[in-house]
Amino acid sequence: MTRPLVAIVGRPNVGKSTLFNRLAGAGRAIVHDAPGVTRDRNYADAFLQGRALTLVDTGGLDLDREDPMGQGIRRQALAAIDEADVIVCLLDGTAPPTPADRDVIALLRKSGRQAIFAANKIDGPTSRSALDELWALGVEDIVPVSALHGRGLHALERAVAARVPPPAGDAPGEDGVPRVALVGRPNAGKSSLLNRLSGEERALVDSAPGTTRDPVDARVVVDGRELVVIDTAGIRRRPRVERGVESQSVMRSIRAVDRASVVVLVCDATAGIADQDQRLLGLAAERGRAIVVGVSKMDLIARADRERVLAAARESLAFAKWASVLPLSSRTGAGVRELVRRVFDASDEFTRRVPTGELNRFFEAVVARRPPPTHRGRAPRIYYVTQAETAPPVFVAITSSPEHVKESYRRFVVNQIRESFGFRSVPVTLRFRGRGGREGEPPGRPARG
């Protein structure tokens, strides 16, 4: 399901990255007292007041800066404002409003986006008097917060949750038609694959990388079955992402992954697997999407070298070894039919539910064959197992002492689930819980394989 985007904006050095880290629950953004540290946008998924959303951290907006760095930061921030569903405008609650603050507020009013105004660094009752000067900016309401110490964040979270749009109606496979996102580096062959699948030139194909800017949705019928294929812009590694248009394409590509049930990672056989291919595979896996890897342009590889190229690709992507790696040529059509078959299988796995009775019979056999390792002479007892969620599949095992279930045993059980129930192309999450609801691993870190 597509997550709403919430962008944090403001002039330099008001504490945007500190607030981003607080809301995201992790130190994801670089924080430093010097203004201008954040140059590129930073992204993190978060849950605020029960609402799933994606936070976007931005660089400090100073519309008067004319140097190349300042202009680049401005384009990044403007792209985030353009894409965001809700904007949090952060002000410095300890200082009078500056011309840069006024420029940012005027820009937000012109954009027509929903904006929440927050005054940061409000660390005690005495500092609240500084808010009086900020009211002169003419905003309707200002939420006082201290991002550093966590004060006032519940009020800010409630304000954000009240304004984010309801879950989008284009959830993956909601209408029974699998949605497939084609992702990869620039010029990997994504648009060529879309054209091969649709039988016509739906997407512009050019040898110059970066031709596709916006995700393109196309309904195609292959062997009598319908697919919605989302062609996305090529995603480069961050240091090479240009300010402005291409960085905006990155955000839209990330949202395309959220709208898909299956992600096809298109890799260039002639260039080999790069770090960015691994990052994109990790992104899709973290977001729980079924994955098929297509190694494209295999027609340009000598026959004698093709198995070696595929073996190297599998080795490079071994951290998600459950993902199928298939040879592909969009130009000749070789491998496309097998790719489509795996996509349909992966879509079925994404929404597959295993009956509880069948699941518990399976677990009884697994535990009889290999019981959990003992801890201080006692083995954790597993009472029953259920599938808590689909899309992607999440399983929960109720046990006597979840904290004593070893990681090696978790991964063993996940692999057994895969083999027994045919989850070949989708991340499988397994949580061990005690009868009181406690988890056997840190919150947000369930065993997934």
C-alpha positions in Angstrom: 0.0 0.0 0.0 1.3 3.4 -0.9 2.4 5.3 2.2 1.7 9.0 2.5 4.7 11.2 2.3 5.4 13.7 5.1 8.2 16.2 4.3 10.1 18.2 7.0 11.2 21.6 5.7 12.5 24.8 7.1 15.5 27.2 7.0 18.9 25.9 7.9 19.8 24.7 11.4 16.4 24.7 13.0 16.7 21.0 13.9 15.0 19.2 11.0 17.3 16.2 11.0 17.0 15.8 14.8 13.2 15.8 14.5 13.4 13.4 11.5 15.4 11.0 13.6 13.0 11.3 16.6 10.0 10.6 14.5 11.7 7.8 12.5 12.9 6.2 15.7 16.5 5.8 14.5 19.5 7.9 13.8 19.0 7.9 10.0 20.0 11.6 9.3 23.3 13.3 9.9 22.9 15.8 12.7 25.4 18.6 13.3 25.3 22.2 14.6 26.6 23.6 11.3 23.9 24.7 8.9 23.6 23.0 5.6 24.7 19.5 6.7 21.7 17.8 5.1 22.0 18.2 1.3 20.1 15.3 -0.2 16.7 14.2 1.0 16.6 11.3 3.4 13.7 8.8 3.7 12.4 6.6 6.5 9.2 4.6 7.0 7.5 5.4 10.3 4.3 4.8 12.3 2.8 7.8 13.9 -0.3 7.4 15.9 -0.9 4.1 14.1 -0.6 5.6 10.7 2.0 4.2 8.3 3.9 6.9 6.4 7.2 7.8 4.9 9.2 10.7 6.3 11.3 12.9 4.1 14.1 15.0 5.6 15.3 18.0 3.5 18.1 20.4 3.5 17.7 23.9 4.9 15.8 26.3 2.6 17.4 29.6 2.0 15.9 31.2 -1.1 18.5 33.9 -1.2 21.4 31.6 -1.7 22.7 31.7 -5.3 25.7 29.4 -5.0 25.5 26.0 -6.7 25.2 24.1 -3.4 22.4 26.4 -2.1 20.5 26.1 -5.4 20.9 22.3 -5.3 19.5 22.1 -1.7 16.6 24.3 -2.8 15.7 22.1 -5.7 15.8 19.1 -3.4 13.5 20.7 -0.9 11.1 22.0 -3.6 10.9 18.5 -5.1 9.9 17.2 -1.6 7.3 19.9 -1.2 5.9 19.0 -4.6 5.6 15.3 -3.8 4.5 15.5 -0.1 1.0 14.9 1.1 1.7 16.8 4.4 4.5 19.2 5.2 5.9 19.9 8.7 7.5 23.4 8.7 10.0 23.6 11.5 10.9 27.0 13.1 13.4 27.9 15.7 11.5 28.6 18.9 14.4 30.3 20.5 15.0 33.0 17.9 12.9 35.7 16.2 11.6 34.9 12.8 14.1 35.6 10.0 13.6 36.6 6.4 14.3 33.0 5.5 11.5 31.8 7.7 9.1 34.2 6.0 10.2 33.1 2.6 9.6 29.4 3.5 6.1 30.2 4.8 5.2 32.2 1.7 6.4 29.3 -0.5 4.2 26.8 1.4 1.2 29.1 1.1 1.8 29.3 -2.6 2.2 25.6 -2.9 -1.3 24.9 -1.5 0.0 21.9 0.4 -1.2 21.0 3.9 1.3 22.4 6.4 1.9 22.0 10.1 4.0 24.6 11.8 6.2 23.5 14.8 8.5 25.6 16.9 11.6 23.5 17.9 14.0 23.9 20.9 11.1 24.6 23.3 12.8 22.9 26.3 11.0 24.5 29.2 8.3 27.0 30.3 10.6 30.0 29.9 11.4 29.3 26.3 7.6 29.3 25.4 7.7 33.1 25.6 9.7 33.1 22.4 6.7 31.7 20.6 5.0 35.1 20.8 7.4 36.5 18.1 6.6 33.5 15.8 2.9 34.2 15.9 3.7 37.4 13.9 4.3 35.1 10.9 0.5 34.8 10.6 0.2 31.1 10.9 -2.9 29.5 12.4 -1.3 27.3 15.0 2.2 26.5 16.1 3.1 23.2 17.9 5.9 23.6 20.5 8.4 20.8 20.5 11.8 19.8 21.6 13.2 17.3 19.0 16.3 16.9 21.1 14.5 15.9 24.3 11.3 14.5 22.8 8.9 17.0 24.3 5.7 17.9 22.5 6.1 15.1 19.9 2.8 13.4 20.7 0.9 16.6 19.8 2.9 16.9 16.6 2.3 13.3 15.7 -1.4 13.7 16.3 -1.5 16.7 14.0 0.3 14.8 11.3 -1.9 11.7 11.6 -5.0 13.9 11.4 -3.9 15.3 8.1 -2.4 12.4 6.2 -4.7 11.0 3.6 -6.4 7.6 4.2 -4.7 4.5 2.8 -4.7 4.7 -1.0 -7.1 2.6 -2.9 -4.4 1.2 -5.2 -3.1 -1.4 -2.8 -1.1 -4.1 -4.4 -3.4 -6.6 -6.2 -6.5 -5.1 -4.6 -8.5 -5.7 -7.7 -7.1 -9.1 -8.3 -4.7 -7.9 -10.9 -1.0 -8.2 -9.9 0.9 -5.0 -9.9 4.5 -5.3 -11.0 7.2 -2.6 -10.5 10.2 -2.7 -12.9 13.1 -1.2 -11.0 16.8 -1.0 -11.7 19.7 1.3 -12.6 19.4 3.6 -15.6 19.6 1.9 -19.0 19.2 -1.6 -17.5 16.4 -2.4 -20.0 13.3 -1.7 -17.9 11.4 0.2 -20.7 12.4 -2.4 -23.3 10.9 -5.1 -21.1 7.7 -3.1 -20.7 7.5 -2.7 -24.5 8.1 -6.5 -25.0 5.4 -7.3 -22.5 2.8 -4.9 -24.0 3.7 -5.6 -27.6 4.0 -2.0 -28.4 6.1 1.1 -27.6 4.4 2.0 -24.3 7.7 3.5 -22.9 10.3 5.5 -24.7 13.5 3.5 -25.2 16.8 5.2 -25.7 20.4 4.2 -25.2 20.9 7.4 -23.1 20.4 6.6 -19.4 17.7 8.4 -17.5 15.1 8.5 -20.4 12.2 7.5 -18.0 11.4 10.2 -15.5 7.9 9.3 -14.2 6.6 5.8 -13.4 4.5 4.6 -16.3 1.5 2.2 -15.6 0.5 -0.2 -18.4 -2.1 -2.9 -18.3 -0.9 -5.8 -20.3 -2.3 -9.3 -21.1 0.1 -12.2 -21.3 -1.2 -15.7 -22.0 -4.7 -14.6 -21.1 -3.7 -13.2 -17.7 -3.7 -9.4 -16.9 -0.8 -7.5 -15.3 -0.4 -3.9 -14.3 3.3 -3.1 -15.1 4.9 0.0 -13.5 8.0 1.2 -15.4 10.1 3.4 -13.1 13.0 5.8 -13.6 16.4 4.3 -13.2 17.8 4.8 -9.6 21.5 5.7 -9.3 23.4 5.5 -6.1 22.9 8.6 -4.0 26.2 10.5 -4.8 25.3 10.5 -8.5 21.6 11.6 -8.1 21.3 15.0 -9.6 19.5 17.8 -7.8 16.0 18.3 -8.9 14.3 16.2 -11.6 16.2 12.9 -11.2 16.0 13.0 -7.4 12.2 13.5 -7.7 12.2 10.4 -9.9 13.8 8.5 -7.1 11.0 9.4 -4.8 8.4 8.4 -7.3 10.2 5.1 -7.9 10.1 4.3 -4.2 6.4 5.0 -4.1 6.0 2.7 -7.2 7.5 -0.1 -5.1 4.9 0.5 -2.4 2.1 0.2 -5.0 3.4 -3.2 -6.3 2.9 -6.7 -5.1 5.9 -7.9 -7.1 9.2 -6.1 -7.9 11.2 -7.1 -10.9 14.8 -6.0 -10.5 16.2 -5.6 -13.9 20.0 -5.9 -14.0 22.3 -5.4 -16.9 24.2 -8.6 -17.8 26.9 -6.6 -19.7 27.6 -4.4 -16.7 27.4 -7.0 -13.9 25.7 -6.6 -10.5 26.5 -3.3 -8.9 26.1 -2.1 -5.3 23.0 -0.1 -6.4 21.3 -3.4 -7.6 21.9 -4.8 -4.2 20.4 -1.7 -2.5 17.3 -1.8 -4.7 16.9 -5.5 -3.9 17.3 -4.7 -0.2 14.7 -1.8 -0.5 12.1 -4.2 -2.1 12.8 -6.9 0.5 12.5 -4.4 3.4 9.2 -3.3 2.1 8.1 -6.9 2.0 7.6 -7.2 -1.7 7.8 -10.4 -3.7 10.9 -10.2 -6.0 12.0 -11.7 -9.3 15.4 -10.7 -10.7 15.8 -10.5 -14.5 19.4 -10.4 -15.8 18.7 -8.5 -19.0 20.7 -8.2 -22.3 21.8 -11.8 -22.1 21.8 -11.9 -25.9 24.9 -9.7 -25.8 26.7 -12.3 -23.6 28.6 -15.2 -25.3 26.8 -18.5 -24.8 29.9 -20.0 -23.1 29.8 -17.2 -20.5 26.1 -17.0 -19.7 26.1 -19.5 -16.8 29.0 -17.8 -15.3 27.2 -14.4 -15.5 24.1 -15.9 -13.8 26.1 -17.6 -11.1 27.9 -14.3 -10.4 24.5 -12.5 -10.1 23.1 -15.1 -7.7 26.2 -14.8 -5.6 26.1 -11.0 -5.5 22.4 -11.1 -4.4 22.7 -14.1 -2.1 21.4 -12.1 0.9 18.0 -12.6 -0.7 18.7 -16.1 -2.1 15.0 -16.9 -2.2 14.5 -14.4 -5.1 14.6 -16.1 -8.5 17.4 -15.0 -10.8 16.4 -15.5 -14.5 18.2 -14.8 -17.8 16.4 -12.3 -20.0 16.6 -10.6 -23.4 13.9 -8.0 -24.2 15.3 -7.6 -27.7 14.8 -11.3 -28.7 12.1 -12.2 -26.2 14.2 -15.0 -24.7 13.3 -15.7 -21.1 10.4 -13.2 -21.0 7.7 -16.0 -20.8 9.5 -17.7 -17.9 9.8 -14.3 -16.2 6.1 -13.7 -16.5 5.3 -17.1 -15.1 7.5 -16.4 -12.1 5.8 -13.1 -11.6 2.4 -14.7 -11.5 3.7 -17.3 -9.1 5.3 -14.6 -6.9 2.0 -12.6 -6.8 0.1 -15.7 -5.7 2.7 -16.3 -2.9 2.4 -12.7 -1.8 -1.3 -13.2 -0.9 -1.2 -16.9 0.0 -2.7 -17.9 3.3 -1.9 -21.3 5.0 -4.8 -22.8 7.0 -4.0 -22.9 10.7 -4.6 -26.6 11.1 -2.2 -27.4 8.2 0.3 -25.0 9.6 0.3 -26.6 13.1 0.6 -30.1 11.7 3.6 -28.8 9.8 5.1 -27.3 13.0 4.6 -30.5 14.9 6.5 -32.4 12.3 9.3 -29.8 12.3 9.7 -29.7 16.1 9.6 -33.5 16.3 12.4 -33.7 13.7 14.4 -30.8 15.1 13.3 -29.2 18.4 14.4 -25.8 19.5 17.9 -25.7 21.1 17.9 -25.8 24.9 18.6 -22.9 27.1 20.0 -23.8 30.6 18.8 -27.3 30.1 15.3 -26.4 28.9 13.9 -26.1 25.4 11.3 -23.5 24.5 7.9 -25.1 24.1 5.9 -24.1 21.0 2.1 -24.1 21.7 0.7 -23.2 18.4 1.4 -21.3 15.1 -0.8 -19.1 13.0 -0.5 -16.9 9.9 -1.2 -13.4 11.1 -0.9 -11.5 7.8 -0.6 -11.9 4.0 0.9 -9.5 1.5 3.6 -10.3 2.6 3.1 -13.5 4.7 3.7 -13.1 8.5 3.7 -16.1 10.8 3.4 -16.0 14.6 4.5 -18.9 16.9 3.3 -18.8 20.5 6.0 -20.2 22.7 7.0 -20.5 26.4 10.1 -18.4 26.2 10.4 -16.5 22.9 13.6 -14.7 24.0 15.4 -18.0 24.1 14.7 -19.1 20.6 18.0 -18.8 18.8 18.4 -16.9 15.5 19.7 -20.1 13.7 16.5 -21.9 14.7 14.4 -19.0 13.4 16.0 -19.1 10.0 15.7 -22.9 9.9 12.0 -22.7 10.5 11.6 -19.9 7.9 13.3 -22.1 5.3 11.1 -25.0 6.2 8.0 -22.8 5.7 9.3 -21.8 2.3 9.9 -25.4 1.2 6.7 -26.8 2.6 4.3 -24.1 1.4 6.0 -22.8 -1.7 7.0 -19.3 -0.7 9.8 -19.1 -3.3 9.9 -15.4 -4.1 8.5 -13.4 -1.2 10.0 -12.4 2.2 8.7 -14.5 5.0 8.4 -13.0 8.5 8.4 -15.3 11.6 7.7 -13.9 15.0 8.0 -15.8 18.3 5.7 -14.5 21.0 5.0 -15.5 24.6 1.5 -16.0 25.8 1.6 -12.6 27.4 2.4 -11.0 24.0 6.1 -10.4 24.5 8.4 -10.8 21.5 11.5 -12.8 21.3 13.4 -10.1 19.5 13.7 -6.3 19.7 10.6 -4.4 18.5 10.5 -4.0 14.8 13.2 -6.7 14.2 11.2 -9.9 13.5 13.0 -12.8 11.9 12.6 -12.5 8.1 14.1 -14.5 5.4 
